[in-house]
Amino acid sequence: MEIAPAPARRTLSGRALMLLVLAVIGPVTLLALLPTTLGLERYVVATGAMDGGIDRGSVVLERVVPVSDLEVGDVITYRPPRSADVDELVTRRIVRIDGALLQTQGDALADPDPWLVPVAEAALPRVVLAIPYAGYPFLGSAPREAWWAMVAPGALLGFLALRGVVRRRPRRAAVRPGGPILGWGPR
């Protein structure tokens, strides 16, 4: 009876592994570095007030523009007045401009914000682009589906890289009877 050898398993070549790493790390690097080089600011939308237009967990890329360039319908990120009892930055749509005051409202909210935004600053960041779900790692309480979508590709990449390293490790040669052990003895 003759036993056929098992076919050799295909492993990822160095080039394929590098392409896989670039496919995972490349977009993250672009998201971190490209906005800075283009003069954009990045914010993560932490609440659902803008759902429908810009969902919770989105990363918004914004360019600081003069207040005189803002129009009704623009989405801006700002710190509400002290009287609003809101300590963090908010991202809202401008619904009314009244001289030196802005009225804002979240897309998912039925009523405008209960405060008016005094335009004391010469410029405010206006949303240029929103990237959905990219900010979930920074929120801390991401939905389970979002975590799986982020963790699974990284775990797969780590598994494939580790598997490639383990397979490339040289195997110990079997010691023949009467042969040298660890390089000692007659040849």
Steps between C-alpha positions, in 0.01 A plus 500: 500500500637838404419817690507823303655800669265776607503796263699797623287763669505840348615772735494873459809626331685796644348723234144381567544547874634853443200583278265369768670714767479806275132432428424511873745764623488724191150642552567561869820686417323704234225591744759614754751681276321621190262742675791664679692554179188649337442738790188323627394433858352167613218449746302192603122541525423362845122540517203409285381860461613509135374148407356499154761742369811405695456194720652439842854360470577687178827687460441846358775683317463875529666810362511817708321774304421863578162544666398726210524193268251295704151449360176345617532123446873483579604253770746636757672378816513743791493530877154610620473809722556449874130550566423183300649269768671296226871446560605330176517608140184443295449455127179662376340645187446876477127568464501880542752783494395812686781755482763391751297198621457153351207266566591132463311173502588132483357315200339242730353759737149639461584845638794739461758509777377706798801732478623752247865486400668840527749539219783640708762306306614611155487144362328167570560146370252403223448133404656407168466121517347244736636145516241267659601255778871595490483669841349212699835392650523843664153495654545215747146368470481380143231255390610136494479487119737794465759339729486175302543692177815663641650212700442211259722628214782581744472159666501327161805697392680414825411132461626489141823678591563269798418195291750610237773549762435160658509324164826665398676382815757234405415155624745289693650222298434153628804337659609191312621208703874529534498856366630811674285661767498881503811516283713280726644167412625329188367591160 
